[in-house]
Amino acid sequence: MALLVHGLAIASALCSAAATILIRQGLGRSNAYTGFWLNLVVGVVGLWVATFLLVPVADFQARALPFFIASG
């Protein structure tokens, strides 16, 4: 189990680093703020899509929603 967690953490870090590099390469004439917001929006949309696809509707609880929204 611990090996799986470590593997997922490394994979997540590598994906984040690759996304940062690719965004920097794609934004040739833009500034760092544009890259930051682009990375943030894509991450949030990806998180919401993954949540709606992977979590059963019966497990959604209204009292947990503010914490999920506040966490980004």
ZIMOSUL-V643020 format. One record per backbone hydrogen bond with DSSP energy under -0.5 kcal/mol. NH is the residue of the N-H (numbers start at 0). CO is the residue of the C=O. Records with the same first field share a line. If there is no record, write none. Layout:
NH = CO + CO
This chain:
4 = 0
5 = 1
6 = 2
7 = 3
8 = 4
9 = 5
10 = 6
11 = 7
12 = 8
13 = 9
14 = 10
15 = 11
16 = 12
17 = 13
18 = 14
19 = 15
20 = 16
21 = 17
22 = 18
23 = 19
24 = 20
25 = 21
26 = 22
27 = 25
34 = 30
35 = 31
36 = 32
37 = 33
38 = 34
39 = 35
40 = 36
41 = 37
42 = 38
43 = 39
44 = 40
45 = 41
46 = 42
47 = 43
48 = 44
49 = 45
50 = 46
51 = 47
52 = 48
53 = 49
54 = 50
55 = 53
58 = 55
59 = 56
63 = 60
64 = 60 + 61
65 = 61
67 = 63
68 = 64
69 = 65
70 = 66
71 = 68
